[in-house]
C-alpha cells in the first residue's frame, strides 16, 4: 500500500509540475462555443469518478491576502522534498461521481455551499487534423476550467451548457482537466440568494471531450416557419471556414434533400418547401431523422415539426385549439434526494406526468437537462422552459441582466430544435416595478429575436381588487408583452382555507390564453386526517377539488400546471415531522407514493381529454 501511495503521489506531482509550467504562460483566450445536439457528435465521455478537493476558503484560488493566485494549491502540491510542506492533494480516495451533485454524495457536503475542485485524467489517441472541445452539460454555479494546466474559460450559471476549444492544449496520450466549481449564492446572481429549492452544487450534468474536423457544423435551426405547414426554415452555421461551403439538409422520411451555399463566414439561411409532413403533437409525437452535412462533417438529429400560436384566448397547436393539461416539475429525483440527470430519471418523472394525464409540463424554475427535453419530445409532452429569474433579482444591475440574457440565450441555443418546447418563460413570481419591467422586457426581446417560432410567457402574480378582496385580478405591465398570460395563486393554502375558492371571482381583462402556473397545498404522504387538518392528504385533496371548480369559471383558461409533481428538497421548509427540509406540495411523495390529490387531478384531466372540443 505504501508503494501504491508513492506511485500516485509521484504521478500527481509530475502532472502538477506540468500544470504549473503551463499556468505561467498566457491564459488561453477561449470563448464559450455553443454546440447543439451534443449526443449527435463524436464524443468521449468524461463521466464517472472525478478526484476532488473541498476548498471552502478558496485557498486554491486566492492567497492569504485574498489576491487571485490562479494556482494556489498547485504551488503547494509540487514540493518533492519530504521536508517541505504539502497541504493540498487530489487523491484516488476522495472522489465524486459526475454527473451528480455533491450534496447527496457526501454527508459532509449536505448543506455545503462553496468551492470544490474537480480533476479528471483522460486519454486522446489521435490529435491529427482534429479540433477538440470540452463540453459541460451544466455546473452550478460559477466554473473555471483548466486543461493541462492552462485556464481555458469561465462560465456563470448553473443550468445551461458551456464548451471551450482545447485543440492547442491537448497532446496525444495522457491529459487532464481541473474545474473549480463554486455554488455560493449571491445577491447579483441569477437566481439570487433566496430560492425555494435545493442549491445543488457540482458538475451536475454530463461532461464530454468533443472531436470535430477543421471545419464543422456548429449550430443549426430547422423548424416549420411560424404559422406555416409547408415551409421549413432556419439556418446552418459552420465553424472554421474562410470561404463559401456547401451544406446539405436531408430528411429522408419527408423525401427532402437540398443543398445550400454558405457565405464566407460559414452561415446560410435555409428555406425548404415541404408537403404532407406528419406533424408532432401529444397524440402523434413524430420525430423525423434529419441529417446536416458539410465537407467532412455530418450530424444526425431527431426533429419534430409543429406550429404553435395563439388566437384570442386560444392556444393553437397545428391549427387546433389545445388545453394544456400540465404539472410543474423540479429537476430532482425525489426517491434518491438528488439532482435528476439521467435518461432513467427523466423517464420516471415524465412517466408519472403521463400517468397523471398530462400533455404538458412546466420545467421549473430553470432550464432542465437535455435528457428531460429529449424524453418529453419522444413521449409527446409539450414543455414550458424557464429562466431562473426568480422572486427578487438585482433588477438595476446591468451585469445581472447580461447574466440572465446569456442563460436564456444558452437555453434557446440548446433546445431550439425541440418540437416539445412551446413556451419560453422569462421568470417566476417577480414583483412589479419599473426596473423589473425593463428587465423582463429586455429578456423577452432576446427570446423573440433568437427564436420567433415559440410563445413567450412568465409566471406572474395575481392580486385582489381594491375594496373587494374576493375579486382576483392580474395587473402587470409585462402582461402586454407575453403571448400567454400565466400566474401563480395559492388560494386555500397561503390565502384562506379551501372553501374560499367557492367565493372567489376572477376579473382578467386580457384577451389572451390563461395558464394557472401554480396552485397547491402541502401534504405529508401517508398522513391522514379530516379535510381541514393542514398537511394531511385530505386537506390537499379537498383543495384540488375546490381549485378545479373555481378555475373552470375563468373564460380564458387554457391550461394549468399545479405545484408540483413530486415532493422536493428545500432548506426553507423546516417544520419538524411534516417538512423536515422538504416542500410537501407534491402529488407524489419522496417515497414514490401517490397522494389522494393525484387522483383528483387525474380524473379532471381524463374529463378534459374526453372533450371533443379539445385537441387530445
C-alpha positions as CSV (number, residue, x, y, z in Angstrom):
1,X,0.0,0.0,0.0
2,X,2.9,2.3,0.8
3,X,4.4,1.8,-2.7
4,X,0.9,2.4,-4.3
5,X,0.6,5.7,-2.5
6,X,4.1,6.7,-3.5
7,X,3.3,5.9,-7.1
8,X,0.1,8.1,-7.1
9,X,2.0,10.9,-5.3
10,X,4.8,10.8,-7.9
11,X,2.4,10.7,-10.8
12,X,0.4,13.5,-9.4
13,X,3.4,15.7,-8.7
14,X,4.6,15.3,-12.2
15,X,1.2,16.3,-13.5
16,X,1.1,19.3,-11.3
17,X,4.6,20.4,-12.3
18,X,3.4,20.3,-15.9
19,X,0.3,22.3,-14.8
20,X,2.4,25.0,-13.1
21,X,4.7,25.4,-16.0
22,X,1.8,25.9,-18.4
23,X,-0.1,28.1,-16.0
24,X,2.7,30.6,-16.1
25,X,2.1,31.0,-19.9
26,X,-0.5,33.4,-21.2
27,X,-4.1,32.3,-20.4
28,X,-5.8,30.8,-23.4
29,X,-8.3,33.3,-24.7
30,X,-11.1,30.8,-25.1
31,X,-14.8,31.7,-25.6
32,X,-17.8,29.6,-24.9
33,X,-18.5,27.8,-28.2
34,X,-22.2,26.6,-28.2
35,X,-22.6,23.2,-29.8
36,X,-26.1,21.9,-30.5
37,X,-27.1,18.2,-30.4
38,X,-24.1,17.1,-28.4
39,X,-25.1,13.5,-28.4
40,X,-25.1,13.5,-32.2
41,X,-21.4,14.3,-32.3
42,X,-18.2,12.4,-31.9
43,X,-17.6,12.5,-28.2
44,X,-15.6,10.8,-25.4
45,X,-17.4,10.8,-22.1
46,X,-15.6,12.1,-19.0
47,X,-18.4,10.9,-16.7
48,X,-17.5,8.7,-13.8
49,X,-15.2,9.3,-10.8
50,X,-13.5,12.7,-10.5
51,X,-11.0,13.4,-7.8
52,X,-11.9,16.3,-5.6
53,X,-10.7,18.9,-3.1
54,X,-13.2,20.7,-0.9
55,X,-12.0,24.3,-0.6
56,X,-14.4,26.5,1.4
57,X,-11.8,29.3,1.8
58,X,-10.8,29.1,-1.9
59,X,-7.2,28.7,-0.9
60,X,-6.5,27.1,-4.3
61,X,-7.5,30.3,-6.0
62,X,-6.6,33.2,-3.6
63,X,-3.5,33.8,-1.5
64,X,-3.7,34.7,2.2
65,X,-4.2,38.3,1.2
66,X,-7.2,37.2,-0.9
67,X,-5.5,38.1,-4.1
68,X,-6.1,35.8,-7.0
69,X,-3.1,33.5,-7.4
70,X,-4.7,31.2,-10.0
71,X,-2.7,28.2,-8.9
72,X,-2.5,28.4,-5.1
73,X,-2.9,24.8,-4.0
74,X,-1.0,23.6,-7.1
75,X,2.1,25.5,-5.9
76,X,1.9,23.7,-2.5
77,X,1.4,20.3,-4.2
78,X,4.6,20.3,-6.4
79,X,7.1,20.1,-3.5
80,X,9.2,16.9,-3.8
81,X,11.5,17.2,-0.8
82,X,10.0,15.2,2.1
83,X,10.9,18.0,4.5
84,X,8.9,20.6,2.6
85,X,5.2,21.3,3.3
86,X,2.4,19.8,1.3
87,X,-1.1,20.9,2.2
88,X,-3.3,20.1,-0.8
89,X,-3.6,17.0,-3.0
90,X,-6.0,15.3,-5.3
91,X,-6.2,11.6,-4.3
92,X,-7.9,8.5,-5.6
93,X,-9.6,8.2,-2.2
94,X,-11.5,11.5,-2.5
95,X,-13.9,11.3,-5.5
96,X,-17.3,12.3,-6.6
97,X,-19.5,10.9,-9.4
98,X,-20.0,13.1,-12.4
99,X,-22.7,13.8,-13.4
100,X,-24.0,14.4,-9.9
101,X,-24.4,16.9,-7.2
102,X,-22.0,16.9,-4.2
103,X,-24.8,17.4,-1.6
104,X,-26.3,13.9,-2.0
105,X,-23.0,12.1,-2.4
106,X,-21.2,13.0,0.8
107,X,-22.8,13.7,4.2
108,X,-20.2,16.3,4.9
109,X,-21.4,18.3,1.9
110,X,-25.1,18.0,2.5
111,X,-25.5,21.8,3.2
112,X,-22.2,22.8,1.7
113,X,-22.1,26.0,-0.4
114,X,-18.7,27.0,-1.7
115,X,-15.9,25.7,-3.9
116,X,-15.0,22.2,-4.8
117,X,-12.1,21.4,-7.2
118,X,-12.6,18.5,-9.6
119,X,-9.9,16.7,-11.5
120,X,-10.1,14.1,-14.3
121,X,-7.4,12.3,-16.3
122,X,-8.2,11.3,-19.8
123,X,-6.5,10.0,-23.0
124,X,-6.6,11.2,-26.6
125,X,-5.4,8.6,-29.1
126,X,-5.1,10.8,-32.1
127,X,-4.9,14.6,-32.5
128,X,-4.1,14.9,-36.2
129,X,-6.4,17.0,-38.3
130,X,-8.9,17.4,-35.4
131,X,-10.3,20.2,-33.3
132,X,-11.1,19.3,-29.7
133,X,-13.6,20.8,-27.3
134,X,-14.5,20.2,-23.7
135,X,-18.3,20.3,-23.1
136,X,-20.1,20.6,-19.8
137,X,-23.9,20.0,-19.7
138,X,-24.0,22.3,-16.6
139,X,-22.2,23.1,-13.4
140,X,-23.7,25.0,-10.5
141,X,-22.9,27.9,-10.4
142,X,-19.6,29.5,-11.4
143,X,-17.0,27.3,-13.0
144,X,-13.4,27.9,-14.1
145,X,-11.9,25.3,-16.4
146,X,-8.2,24.4,-16.7
147,X,-6.9,21.9,-19.2
148,X,-3.4,20.5,-18.8
149,X,-2.7,23.4,-16.5
150,X,-4.0,26.3,-18.6
151,X,-7.1,28.3,-17.8
152,X,-9.4,27.9,-20.8
153,X,-12.5,29.7,-19.6
154,X,-15.1,30.7,-17.0
155,X,-18.9,30.1,-17.0
156,X,-21.6,31.6,-14.8
157,X,-25.0,30.0,-14.5
158,X,-26.0,26.6,-13.1
159,X,-28.3,25.2,-15.7
160,X,-27.0,25.7,-19.2
161,X,-24.2,24.1,-21.2
162,X,-20.8,25.6,-22.0
163,X,-18.0,24.4,-24.2
164,X,-14.4,25.6,-24.8
165,X,-12.0,24.8,-27.6
166,X,-8.9,23.0,-26.2
167,X,-7.2,21.9,-29.5
168,X,-3.9,23.8,-28.8
169,X,-3.6,22.3,-25.3
170,X,-4.2,18.6,-26.0
171,X,-1.4,16.2,-26.6
172,X,-1.5,12.6,-27.8
173,X,-1.9,10.3,-24.8
174,X,-2.5,11.5,-21.2
175,X,-4.2,14.8,-20.5
176,X,-6.2,16.2,-17.5
177,X,-8.8,18.7,-16.7
178,X,-9.3,20.6,-13.5
179,X,-12.5,22.5,-12.7
180,X,-13.2,24.9,-9.9
181,X,-17.0,24.8,-9.2
182,X,-18.5,27.3,-6.8
183,X,-22.2,27.2,-5.9
184,X,-22.3,30.1,-3.4
185,X,-25.4,32.3,-3.8
186,X,-25.0,36.0,-4.3
187,X,-27.3,39.0,-4.5
188,X,-26.5,39.8,-8.1
189,X,-26.7,36.2,-9.3
190,X,-29.4,34.6,-11.4
191,X,-31.1,33.2,-9.3
192,X,-30.4,35.4,-6.3
193,X,-29.8,34.3,-2.7
194,X,-33.4,33.3,-1.9
195,X,-35.0,30.3,-3.6
196,X,-37.4,27.6,-2.6
197,X,-35.4,24.7,-3.9
198,X,-32.1,23.0,-3.0
199,X,-29.0,24.7,-4.2
200,X,-27.3,21.5,-5.5
201,X,-23.6,22.1,-6.3
202,X,-21.2,20.4,-8.6
203,X,-20.8,19.1,-12.1
204,X,-24.4,18.1,-12.3
205,X,-24.6,17.0,-15.9
206,X,-22.6,15.1,-18.5
207,X,-19.0,16.1,-19.5
208,X,-17.6,15.3,-22.9
209,X,-14.5,15.8,-25.0
210,X,-15.8,16.5,-28.5
211,X,-13.8,15.8,-31.7
212,X,-14.6,17.8,-34.8
213,X,-12.9,18.3,-38.2
214,X,-11.2,21.5,-39.0
215,X,-14.4,23.0,-40.4
216,X,-17.5,21.6,-38.7
217,X,-21.2,22.2,-38.2
218,X,-21.5,24.3,-35.0
219,X,-25.2,25.2,-35.0
220,X,-28.4,24.8,-36.9
221,X,-32.1,25.7,-36.6
222,X,-34.6,23.6,-38.6
223,X,-38.2,24.1,-37.8
224,X,-41.5,24.9,-39.6
225,X,-41.9,28.6,-40.4
226,X,-44.2,30.2,-37.9
227,X,-47.9,29.6,-38.9
228,X,-46.9,27.6,-41.9
229,X,-47.4,23.9,-42.7
230,X,-45.4,23.8,-46.0
231,X,-42.2,25.8,-45.3
232,X,-39.3,24.6,-43.2
233,X,-36.8,27.4,-42.5
234,X,-33.9,28.2,-40.3
235,X,-30.1,28.4,-40.7
236,X,-26.9,26.4,-40.6
237,X,-23.7,27.8,-39.1
238,X,-20.2,26.3,-39.8
239,X,-17.1,27.0,-37.7
240,X,-13.7,27.1,-39.2
241,X,-14.3,28.1,-42.7
242,X,-12.9,31.2,-44.5
243,X,-14.7,30.5,-47.8
244,X,-18.1,29.5,-49.1
245,X,-19.1,26.0,-48.4
246,X,-21.9,23.6,-49.4
247,X,-24.4,22.5,-46.7
248,X,-26.8,19.6,-47.3
249,X,-30.1,19.1,-45.4
250,X,-31.6,15.6,-45.7
251,X,-35.0,14.5,-44.2
252,X,-35.5,11.0,-45.8
253,X,-38.8,10.4,-44.2
254,X,-40.2,13.6,-45.9
255,X,-38.2,12.9,-49.2
256,X,-36.2,16.1,-48.7
257,X,-32.6,16.6,-49.9
258,X,-31.4,20.1,-50.6
259,X,-28.1,21.8,-50.8
260,X,-27.3,25.4,-49.8
261,X,-24.2,27.5,-50.1
262,X,-22.9,29.4,-47.1
263,X,-21.3,32.9,-47.1
264,X,-17.6,33.2,-46.5
265,X,-18.3,33.1,-42.7
266,X,-20.0,29.7,-43.0
267,X,-23.5,30.9,-42.4
268,X,-26.6,30.3,-44.5
269,X,-30.3,30.8,-44.1
270,X,-32.4,27.8,-45.3
271,X,-35.9,27.6,-46.7
272,X,-37.4,24.3,-47.8
273,X,-40.8,23.7,-49.3
274,X,-42.5,20.6,-47.7
275,X,-45.6,18.6,-48.3
276,X,-47.7,16.3,-46.1
277,X,-45.4,16.4,-43.0
278,X,-46.7,14.2,-40.2
279,X,-47.0,16.9,-37.5
280,X,-45.7,16.4,-34.0
281,X,-48.3,16.5,-31.3
282,X,-49.0,14.8,-27.9
283,X,-51.1,12.2,-29.8
284,X,-48.5,11.8,-32.5
285,X,-45.0,12.5,-31.3
286,X,-43.5,12.0,-34.7
287,X,-39.7,12.7,-35.0
288,X,-38.0,12.7,-38.3
289,X,-34.4,11.7,-38.9
290,X,-32.6,14.9,-40.1
291,X,-29.1,14.9,-41.5
292,X,-27.0,18.1,-41.7
293,X,-23.7,17.6,-43.6
294,X,-20.9,19.8,-44.9
295,X,-17.5,18.7,-46.1
296,X,-16.1,16.0,-43.7
297,X,-18.8,16.7,-41.0
298,X,-22.3,15.1,-40.7
299,X,-24.7,15.3,-37.8
300,X,-27.9,13.2,-37.3
301,X,-30.7,14.6,-35.3
302,X,-34.4,13.7,-34.5
303,X,-36.6,16.7,-35.1
304,X,-40.4,17.0,-34.9
305,X,-42.3,19.6,-36.8
306,X,-45.4,21.5,-35.5
307,X,-46.8,25.0,-35.2
308,X,-47.7,26.9,-32.1
309,X,-49.6,30.2,-31.9
310,X,-52.4,32.0,-30.1
311,X,-55.7,33.3,-31.4
312,X,-57.6,35.4,-28.9
313,X,-57.8,33.3,-25.8
314,X,-56.9,30.1,-27.5
315,X,-53.6,28.2,-27.8
316,X,-53.3,26.8,-31.3
317,X,-51.3,23.7,-31.9
318,X,-51.1,22.6,-35.5
319,X,-54.2,24.7,-36.3
320,X,-56.3,23.3,-33.5
321,X,-57.2,24.6,-30.0
322,X,-55.5,22.8,-27.2
323,X,-55.9,22.8,-23.4
324,X,-52.6,22.3,-21.6
325,X,-53.1,19.6,-19.1
326,X,-50.0,20.2,-17.1
327,X,-47.9,19.8,-14.0
328,X,-44.9,21.6,-12.7
329,X,-41.7,19.5,-12.1
330,X,-38.3,20.2,-10.4
331,X,-35.1,18.6,-11.7
332,X,-34.9,16.3,-8.8
333,X,-35.2,12.5,-8.2
334,X,-37.3,12.5,-5.1
335,X,-36.7,8.8,-4.3
336,X,-32.9,9.4,-4.1
337,X,-33.0,13.1,-2.9
338,X,-30.6,14.3,-5.6
339,X,-30.4,16.3,-8.8
340,X,-32.1,14.4,-11.7
341,X,-29.7,14.0,-14.6
342,X,-30.1,10.6,-16.4
343,X,-32.5,9.3,-19.0
344,X,-33.9,7.0,-16.4
345,X,-34.6,10.0,-14.1
346,X,-36.4,11.7,-17.0
347,X,-38.4,8.6,-17.9
348,X,-39.5,8.2,-14.3
349,X,-40.6,11.8,-13.8
350,X,-42.2,12.3,-17.2
351,X,-43.8,8.8,-16.9
352,X,-45.6,9.9,-13.8
353,X,-46.8,13.0,-15.6
354,X,-48.2,10.9,-18.4
355,X,-49.9,8.7,-15.9
356,X,-51.4,11.8,-14.4
357,X,-52.9,12.5,-17.8
358,X,-50.6,15.4,-18.8
359,X,-49.9,16.6,-22.3
360,X,-47.8,19.5,-21.0
361,X,-45.1,20.0,-18.3
362,X,-43.7,23.1,-16.8
363,X,-40.0,22.5,-16.1
364,X,-39.4,24.9,-13.3
365,X,-37.6,27.2,-12.3
366,X,-34.6,26.9,-14.6
367,X,-33.6,25.0,-17.8
368,X,-33.6,21.3,-17.1
369,X,-31.1,18.9,-18.5
370,X,-31.3,17.9,-22.2
371,X,-32.4,14.3,-21.3
372,X,-35.7,15.8,-20.0
373,X,-36.3,17.8,-23.2
374,X,-35.5,14.8,-25.5
375,X,-37.6,12.4,-23.4
376,X,-40.6,14.8,-23.3
377,X,-40.4,15.1,-27.1
378,X,-40.4,11.3,-27.5
379,X,-43.3,10.9,-25.0
380,X,-45.5,13.6,-26.6
381,X,-45.3,16.2,-23.8
382,X,-45.3,19.9,-24.6
383,X,-42.8,21.9,-22.5
384,X,-42.6,25.2,-20.7
385,X,-38.9,26.1,-20.3
386,X,-38.0,28.8,-17.8
387,X,-35.0,31.0,-16.9
388,X,-34.0,31.2,-13.2
389,X,-35.2,34.8,-12.9
390,X,-36.9,34.0,-9.7
391,X,-38.5,36.2,-7.0
392,X,-36.3,39.2,-6.3
393,X,-33.4,39.8,-8.7
394,X,-30.9,42.7,-8.7
395,X,-33.1,44.5,-11.4
396,X,-30.9,47.6,-11.8
397,X,-27.6,45.7,-12.1
398,X,-26.5,45.6,-15.8
399,X,-24.3,42.6,-15.2
400,X,-27.2,40.7,-13.7
401,X,-29.3,41.4,-16.8
402,X,-26.5,40.3,-19.0
403,X,-26.2,37.1,-17.0
404,X,-29.9,36.4,-17.4
405,X,-29.8,37.2,-21.1
406,X,-26.9,34.8,-21.5
407,X,-28.6,32.0,-19.6
408,X,-31.8,32.5,-21.7
409,X,-29.7,32.5,-24.9
410,X,-27.9,29.4,-24.0
411,X,-31.1,27.5,-23.2
412,X,-32.6,28.6,-26.5
413,X,-29.4,27.6,-28.4
414,X,-29.5,24.1,-26.9
415,X,-33.2,23.4,-27.3
416,X,-34.5,25.4,-30.2
417,X,-34.9,22.4,-32.5
418,X,-37.1,20.6,-30.0
419,X,-40.8,20.3,-31.0
420,X,-41.8,19.8,-27.4
421,X,-40.9,23.3,-26.2
422,X,-43.8,25.6,-26.9
423,X,-43.2,28.4,-24.4
424,X,-40.1,30.3,-23.2
425,X,-40.8,31.7,-19.7
426,X,-39.0,34.8,-18.6
427,X,-39.2,34.1,-14.9
428,X,-41.3,33.4,-11.8
429,X,-43.2,35.5,-9.3
430,X,-41.3,38.7,-9.8
431,X,-42.6,41.8,-8.0
432,X,-43.8,44.6,-10.3
433,X,-41.5,47.7,-10.5
434,X,-40.2,49.9,-13.3
435,X,-36.7,48.3,-13.1
436,X,-38.2,44.8,-13.1
437,X,-40.5,45.6,-16.1
438,X,-37.5,46.8,-18.1
439,X,-35.5,43.7,-17.1
440,X,-38.2,41.3,-18.3
441,X,-39.0,43.3,-21.5
442,X,-35.3,43.1,-22.4
443,X,-35.4,39.3,-21.9
444,X,-38.5,38.9,-24.0
445,X,-36.8,40.8,-26.8
446,X,-33.8,38.4,-26.7
447,X,-36.2,35.4,-26.8
448,X,-38.2,36.8,-29.8
449,X,-35.1,37.7,-31.7
450,X,-33.4,34.4,-31.1
451,X,-36.5,32.2,-31.7
452,X,-39.6,33.8,-33.1
453,X,-41.5,30.5,-33.6
454,X,-42.5,29.9,-29.9
455,X,-44.7,31.7,-27.4
456,X,-43.5,34.0,-24.6
457,X,-44.8,34.0,-21.1
458,X,-43.8,34.3,-17.4
459,X,-45.3,33.1,-14.2
460,X,-46.7,36.3,-12.7
461,X,-48.7,37.0,-9.6
462,X,-52.3,37.8,-9.1
463,X,-53.8,40.5,-6.8
464,X,-57.0,41.3,-5.1
465,X,-59.3,44.0,-6.4
466,X,-59.1,47.2,-4.2
467,X,-62.0,47.2,-1.9
468,X,-63.2,43.8,-2.9
469,X,-60.9,41.1,-1.5
470,X,-62.9,38.3,-3.1
471,X,-62.3,39.6,-6.7
472,X,-59.0,38.4,-8.1
473,X,-57.2,40.3,-10.8
474,X,-53.9,40.3,-12.8
475,X,-52.4,43.8,-13.1
476,X,-48.9,43.5,-14.5
477,X,-47.4,45.8,-17.2
478,X,-45.4,42.8,-18.5
479,X,-48.7,41.1,-19.4
480,X,-48.7,43.3,-22.6
481,X,-45.5,41.6,-23.8
482,X,-46.5,38.0,-23.4
483,X,-48.4,35.7,-25.7
484,X,-49.9,33.6,-22.8
485,X,-51.0,35.2,-19.5
486,X,-49.8,32.9,-16.7
487,X,-49.8,33.4,-13.0
488,X,-49.5,31.6,-9.6
489,X,-52.1,31.6,-6.9
490,X,-52.4,29.7,-3.6
491,X,-56.0,30.4,-2.5
492,X,-56.8,27.8,0.1
493,X,-53.3,27.4,1.4
494,X,-51.4,30.6,1.9
495,X,-54.6,32.6,1.4
496,X,-57.6,31.3,3.5
497,X,-59.0,27.8,3.5
498,X,-60.1,25.7,0.5
499,X,-63.7,26.8,0.9
500,X,-62.6,30.3,-0.1
501,X,-62.3,29.1,-3.7
502,X,-66.1,28.9,-3.9
503,X,-66.4,32.6,-3.0
504,X,-63.7,34.0,-5.4
505,X,-64.5,35.8,-8.6
506,X,-61.9,36.4,-11.3
507,X,-61.6,39.6,-13.4
508,X,-59.0,39.2,-16.1
509,X,-59.0,42.0,-18.6
510,X,-56.8,40.4,-21.2
511,X,-58.0,38.6,-24.3
512,X,-55.2,36.1,-24.1
513,X,-54.9,32.4,-23.1
514,X,-54.6,31.9,-19.3
515,X,-52.5,29.3,-17.7
516,X,-52.5,28.9,-13.9
517,X,-48.9,28.0,-13.4
518,X,-49.1,27.2,-9.7
519,X,-51.6,26.2,-7.0
520,X,-51.5,23.6,-4.4
521,X,-51.1,22.6,-0.7
522,X,-48.6,20.7,1.4
523,X,-49.4,17.2,2.4
524,X,-47.2,14.6,4.1
525,X,-47.6,11.4,2.2
526,X,-49.4,8.8,4.4
527,X,-50.6,11.4,6.9
528,X,-54.4,11.2,7.1
529,X,-56.9,13.4,9.0
530,X,-60.0,15.4,8.2
531,X,-60.1,17.8,5.3
532,X,-59.4,20.9,7.5
533,X,-56.2,19.5,9.0
534,X,-53.2,21.1,7.4
535,X,-50.5,18.9,5.9
536,X,-53.0,15.9,5.6
537,X,-53.7,14.2,2.3
538,X,-57.3,15.0,2.8
539,X,-56.7,18.8,3.0
540,X,-54.7,18.7,-0.2
541,X,-57.3,16.5,-1.9
542,X,-60.1,18.9,-0.9
543,X,-58.1,21.9,-2.1
544,X,-57.7,20.4,-5.5
545,X,-61.4,19.7,-5.8
546,X,-62.2,23.3,-4.8
547,X,-59.5,24.8,-7.0
548,X,-60.7,22.9,-10.1
549,X,-64.2,24.1,-9.6
550,X,-63.1,27.7,-9.2
551,X,-60.7,27.7,-12.1
552,X,-63.3,26.3,-14.5
553,X,-65.1,29.6,-14.2
554,X,-62.2,31.6,-15.9
555,X,-63.4,32.0,-19.5
556,X,-59.8,32.3,-20.9
557,X,-58.5,29.3,-19.0
558,X,-56.4,27.2,-21.4
559,X,-54.1,25.3,-19.1
560,X,-52.7,24.6,-15.7
561,X,-49.5,23.3,-14.1
562,X,-50.3,22.7,-10.4
563,X,-47.5,22.8,-7.9
564,X,-46.0,20.2,-8.1
565,X,-45.5,16.6,-9.3
566,X,-43.2,15.4,-6.5
567,X,-42.0,16.5,-3.1
568,X,-38.6,18.2,-3.4
569,X,-35.9,19.3,-1.1
570,X,-35.9,22.9,0.2
571,X,-33.9,24.4,3.1
572,X,-36.7,26.9,3.7
573,X,-39.1,24.1,4.8
574,X,-38.0,23.4,8.4
575,X,-41.2,22.4,10.2
576,X,-40.4,19.2,12.1
577,X,-42.1,16.0,11.1
578,X,-44.3,17.5,8.3
579,X,-41.5,19.1,6.3
580,X,-38.0,18.3,7.6
581,X,-36.3,20.1,4.7
582,X,-38.9,19.1,2.0
583,X,-41.5,21.1,0.2
584,X,-44.5,18.7,0.5
585,X,-46.7,20.1,-2.2
586,X,-46.0,17.1,-4.4
587,X,-48.8,14.9,-5.7
588,X,-46.3,12.1,-5.2
589,X,-44.3,11.8,-2.0
590,X,-40.5,11.4,-1.8
591,X,-41.1,7.7,-1.3
592,X,-42.9,7.5,-4.6
593,X,-46.4,7.1,-3.1
594,X,-49.2,8.9,-4.9
595,X,-51.3,11.1,-2.7
596,X,-55.1,11.4,-2.8
597,X,-54.9,14.7,-4.8
598,X,-53.1,12.9,-7.6
599,X,-56.3,11.1,-8.5
600,X,-58.4,14.2,-8.3
601,X,-56.3,15.9,-10.9
602,X,-56.0,12.7,-12.9
603,X,-59.8,12.4,-13.1
604,X,-60.2,16.0,-14.2
605,X,-57.6,15.5,-17.0
606,X,-59.5,12.4,-18.1
607,X,-62.6,14.5,-18.5
608,X,-60.8,17.2,-20.4
609,X,-59.2,14.7,-22.7
610,X,-62.6,13.2,-23.5
611,X,-63.9,16.6,-24.5
612,X,-64.4,16.6,-28.3
613,X,-63.7,20.3,-28.5
614,X,-60.1,20.0,-27.3
615,X,-57.1,18.5,-29.1
616,X,-56.2,15.2,-27.4
